[in-house]
Amino acid sequence: MRKFKKFTYSNFCYLGTELIDLKIQVKKGNYVVDYTKGFCPEKISNPITLTEEESDKLDALFSELNIEKWKDKYENLDILDGEEWKIKVTFADGTKRDIFGMNARPTRWIKFNALLKWIHEKQMEFELKS
């Protein structure tokens, strides 16, 4: 069984850096990834279905994050015009989490960025094959 049923992540930076919108959900036992990076509609890609091996790799990356133990909110009110981000997770057992951040992140954020990079690379591989 997969670690989660549905995962969404979005961010917004006030200083014009790229917007990321990520949706992952389980379909027929594997993850389907819909990943958009950028503000322009033409940058929107088609969803890709990960292989079983890639879905297992994604489960392993998520296990390293330990999202179940993240706080509900991360804030640094001393920074203006920074970054906001939001994560919504529905785990395989039906448990749901909403996590929000404004100018602050959990300690495992570097691992989360590695996960985003891996997903982006998978999307690029798919686009090159199409």
Number of C-alpha atoms within 10 A of each C-alpha: 11 16 17 20 21 19 18 18 18 18 18 17 16 12 9 11 12 15 16 17 18 18 19 21 19 20 12 7 14 20 25 19 22 19 24 23 16 14 13 10 9 8 11 14 15 13 15 16 20 21 13 12 10 15 19 17 15 18 16 12 16 17 12 12 18 10 16 14 8 16 14 13 14 17 13 12 10 6 11 10 10 15 17 18 20 17 18 16 22 17 16 14 11 11 11 15 17 14 16 20 19 21 17 18 18 15 10 13 12 12 14 17 11 12 18 16 12 15 19 17 12 16 21 13 11 15 12 7 6 6
